[in-house]
Amino acid sequence: MNAIIVTNCTSRKRIKPGKSLEAPSQLEGESVEKYARRWIEYAQTHSVQVVPEDLYCSRGYGEAIRAAQKLGADIYTVSAGFGLLTNQHTIPPYNFTLTDLYKITDTLDDWWRAINLARESRDILTEIIMDESIDLALISISTSYMRLIETELLNLPERALKKLRLVIGYEPPTSLEKFAIKYDSRLDGPNSPIRGTRADFNSRALHHFVENVVLKTNDHSIENHKDFANALLEPMIPLSAPKRQKATDEEIKALIEKNWRESGGRSGSALRLLRDKAGVACEQGRFSKLFRQVMAAQ
């Protein structure tokens, strides 16, 4: 059984801020296609070029890599700045987010076509999934990144669609519903073997699915995959939403400093201490920004 895994890029990167390329401003009257070509030409001038595995460093990305390794699968990364990346592609450290994309175009599908065309890799995802040697295409990406590739997936012929497994924790596009393996809050419950944060939920679901379903059955029909995954989730206890208090940025930074030694200076541990020990609510993106401010002052 030959499979591929598709994950998405992350904001957490190993290269320090200040050494990364920033998304350039769009010129007056510049089309999405011309902007994409200019961005790629600019990116190629950077002195540092690394493969995705050496750039992205979140837990979620690590879970996707471990799933691919266990399955012996090639891994592909949906990047806001660079389109679809293989694990051999080299790119510079960069800061190009979905927020930047919405300044360029209201239609993410337009950008997906333009950036892959600029990199001379248009329809590469379609070609990979349609390859006769590929049996399964396990796609585990966030809702925003799903919007980038949704149209390309919907245009796949039926024989290729049957290979799809959308391993996710949200409602998929209606037309792709029958190919979705949906996980829910039970994956974060007290008896889950792979708990974590919302940011890494999809990748943890993917890892769990690969390890406990794909590698444990010879029947790779969508019906069996769904039944198998649901049976595994059945005894798990849903996560109860904790009641946490709000705090200002300064109060959160003070708590990060207070718990610095206990967290070992690690963002994930510090966030867990903030939420579980101090009982303070904080969205992960906001926390990451505040954590970097504290770290810079250490």
C-alpha positions in Angstrom: 0.0 0.0 0.0 1.6 3.2 -1.2 0.4 6.5 0.3 1.3 10.2 0.4 0.6 12.7 3.3 -0.3 16.3 2.8 0.1 18.7 5.7 0.3 22.5 5.9 3.1 25.0 6.8 3.4 26.6 10.2 4.1 30.0 11.5 6.8 28.5 13.8 10.1 28.4 12.0 13.6 27.6 13.1 15.0 30.8 11.6 14.9 33.8 13.9 12.7 36.8 13.0 14.8 39.4 11.2 16.5 36.8 8.9 13.3 36.0 7.1 11.9 37.4 3.8 8.7 39.5 4.3 5.9 39.5 1.8 6.4 42.5 -0.5 3.7 45.0 -1.1 1.7 44.6 -4.2 2.4 47.2 -6.9 -0.4 49.3 -8.2 -2.3 47.5 -11.0 -0.1 44.3 -10.5 -2.0 41.1 -11.2 -1.9 38.1 -8.8 0.1 36.2 -11.4 2.7 39.0 -11.8 3.0 39.4 -8.0 3.5 35.6 -7.6 6.3 35.6 -10.2 8.0 38.7 -8.5 7.8 37.0 -5.1 9.4 33.8 -6.3 12.2 35.7 -8.1 12.8 37.6 -4.9 12.8 34.5 -2.7 15.4 32.8 -4.9 17.9 35.6 -4.1 18.0 34.8 -0.4 21.3 33.3 0.7 19.7 30.7 2.9 17.6 27.9 1.3 16.3 24.9 3.3 14.0 22.0 2.9 10.6 22.2 4.7 11.6 19.7 7.4 14.5 22.0 8.4 12.3 25.1 8.5 8.9 24.3 10.1 9.2 23.3 13.8 5.8 23.1 15.4 4.5 20.0 17.1 1.9 19.7 14.4 4.4 19.5 11.7 6.4 17.0 13.7 3.4 14.8 14.1 2.8 14.8 10.3 6.4 13.8 9.7 6.3 11.0 12.2 3.1 9.7 10.6 4.8 9.8 7.2 7.8 7.9 8.5 5.7 5.2 10.1 3.8 4.8 6.8 6.8 5.1 4.6 5.0 7.9 2.8 6.2 11.0 1.0 5.1 14.2 2.7 3.9 17.3 0.9 3.4 20.7 2.5 0.8 23.3 1.5 2.5 26.6 1.9 0.8 30.0 1.8 3.9 31.5 0.4 5.2 28.8 -1.9 2.3 26.5 -3.0 2.8 22.8 -2.8 6.2 21.7 -1.5 7.8 18.3 -1.7 10.3 17.3 1.0 13.1 18.0 -1.4 12.1 21.5 -2.3 14.3 24.3 -0.9 12.9 27.6 0.2 14.2 30.6 2.2 13.0 31.4 5.7 10.0 33.6 5.2 7.1 35.4 6.8 4.2 35.1 4.3 0.9 34.3 5.9 -2.7 33.9 4.8 -3.3 37.4 6.1 -0.8 38.6 3.5 -2.7 36.7 0.8 -6.0 38.4 1.5 -4.3 41.8 0.8 -3.5 40.5 -2.7 -6.7 38.6 -3.6 -10.1 37.8 -2.1 -9.9 34.3 -3.8 -7.3 31.9 -2.3 -7.9 29.6 -5.3 -6.5 32.3 -7.6 -3.4 32.5 -5.5 -3.0 28.7 -5.4 -3.0 28.6 -9.2 -0.7 31.6 -9.6 2.0 30.6 -7.1 2.2 27.1 -8.4 2.4 28.4 -11.9 5.2 30.8 -10.9 7.1 27.9 -9.5 6.4 25.8 -12.6 4.5 23.3 -10.5 0.9 23.9 -11.6 -1.4 20.9 -11.0 1.3 19.1 -9.2 -1.0 17.9 -6.4 -3.4 16.5 -9.1 -0.6 14.7 -10.8 0.6 13.2 -7.6 -2.8 11.9 -6.5 -3.6 10.6 -10.0 -0.3 8.6 -10.1 -1.3 5.0 -10.6 1.2 3.9 -7.9 -0.5 5.9 -5.2 -3.2 4.1 -3.2 -4.1 6.7 -0.6 -3.7 10.4 -0.3 -4.0 11.4 3.4 -4.7 15.1 3.7 -4.6 16.8 7.1 -4.6 20.6 6.9 -6.4 23.5 8.6 -9.6 25.0 7.3 -7.8 28.0 5.8 -5.3 25.8 3.9 -8.2 23.6 2.7 -9.7 26.6 1.0 -6.4 27.0 -0.9 -6.6 23.5 -2.5 -10.4 22.8 -2.3 -11.0 23.6 -6.0 -8.1 21.4 -7.2 -9.4 18.5 -5.1 -13.0 18.9 -6.4 -11.7 18.8 -10.0 -10.2 15.4 -9.5 -11.7 12.5 -11.4 -13.7 10.0 -9.4 -10.9 7.3 -9.5 -8.6 9.9 -7.8 -11.2 11.2 -5.4 -11.5 7.6 -4.0 -7.9 7.8 -2.8 -8.6 10.9 -0.6 -8.8 10.7 3.2 -9.3 14.1 4.8 -8.2 13.5 8.4 -9.5 16.6 10.1 -11.2 18.0 13.1 -13.8 20.3 11.4 -16.6 20.0 8.8 -15.1 19.5 5.4 -16.3 21.1 2.1 -19.7 19.5 1.4 -18.6 17.9 -1.8 -15.7 16.1 0.0 -17.7 15.0 3.0 -17.7 11.3 2.1 -13.9 11.2 2.0 -13.5 12.8 5.5 -12.3 11.0 8.6 -13.5 13.4 11.3 -12.0 13.5 14.7 -13.5 15.5 17.6 -12.8 16.6 21.2 -12.4 13.0 22.3 -8.9 13.1 20.9 -8.1 15.6 23.7 -10.0 13.8 26.4 -8.4 12.4 29.6 -8.0 8.9 28.1 -6.7 9.9 24.7 -3.3 8.6 23.8 -2.3 11.7 21.9 -3.5 14.9 23.6 -2.4 18.4 22.6 -3.5 21.8 21.5 -6.0 23.0 18.9 -3.1 24.1 16.7 -1.8 20.6 16.3 -5.1 18.8 16.4 -5.3 17.8 12.7 -1.8 16.4 12.7 -2.4 14.5 15.9 -5.5 13.0 14.3 -3.5 12.1 11.3 -0.8 10.4 13.4 -3.5 8.5 15.3 -5.3 7.4 12.1 -2.1 6.2 10.4 -0.8 4.3 13.5 -4.1 2.8 14.6 -6.1 2.4 11.3 -4.1 2.4 8.2 -1.3 0.2 9.6 -3.7 -2.1 11.3 -6.0 -3.1 8.4 -5.8 -4.5 4.9 -9.2 -3.2 4.0 -8.6 0.4 2.8 -12.1 1.2 1.7 -13.4 4.6 2.9 -16.2 2.7 4.7 -13.8 0.5 6.7 -11.6 3.5 7.5 -14.5 5.5 8.9 -15.8 2.5 10.9 -12.4 1.7 12.3 -11.7 5.3 13.3 -15.1 5.7 14.9 -14.7 2.5 16.9 -11.4 3.8 18.3 -13.0 7.1 19.3 -16.1 5.4 20.8 -14.6 4.7 24.3 -12.7 8.0 24.5 -14.1 10.6 26.9 -14.8 14.1 25.3 -12.7 16.9 26.6 -14.6 19.1 29.1 -14.1 22.8 28.3 -12.2 24.3 31.2 -13.3 27.6 32.7 -10.4 30.0 32.5 -10.0 33.6 33.4 -9.0 36.4 31.1 -5.8 38.3 31.5 -4.0 41.3 29.9 -0.9 40.9 27.8 1.3 42.3 30.7 -0.3 39.8 33.1 0.4 36.9 30.8 4.0 38.0 30.2 4.5 38.2 34.0 3.2 34.6 34.3 5.5 33.4 31.5 8.4 34.9 33.4 7.3 33.4 36.7 7.1 29.9 35.1 10.2 30.3 32.9 12.3 27.8 34.9 9.5 25.3 35.2 8.7 25.4 31.5 12.3 25.1 30.6 11.9 28.1 28.3 9.7 26.1 25.9 6.6 27.7 24.5 4.4 24.6 24.5 5.2 23.9 28.2 4.7 27.5 29.1 1.3 27.6 27.5 0.2 24.5 29.3 1.3 25.9 32.6 -0.6 29.1 31.9 -3.8 27.3 31.1 -3.7 24.4 33.5 -1.7 25.8 36.5 -2.6 29.5 36.4 -6.1 28.9 34.9 -5.7 31.7 32.4 -7.2 31.6 28.9 -5.0 32.6 26.0 -5.3 31.9 22.3 -2.1 30.2 21.0 -1.3 32.8 18.3 -1.5 35.6 20.9 0.5 33.5 23.4 3.3 32.8 20.9 3.7 36.5 20.3 3.9 37.3 24.0 6.3 34.4 24.6 8.7 35.7 22.0 8.7 39.1 23.6 9.6 37.5 27.0 12.2 35.3 25.4 13.8 38.3 23.7 14.1 40.0 27.1 15.8 37.1 28.8 
